């Protein structure tokens, strides 16, 4: 019984880690793109 509960908890944590590893770079790229768009201006600088 305890082994089944620990297995389910471990599997859930493993899935959460895999999702974080998969979605982390996407979130970082999205943040970089947002920063790049806010810094870009249409007027030329001198």
PyMOL commands that set and color helices and strands:
alter all, ss='L'
color gray80, all
select helices_A, chain A and resi 2-39
alter helices_A, ss='H'
color red, helices_A
deselect
rebuild
show_as cartoon
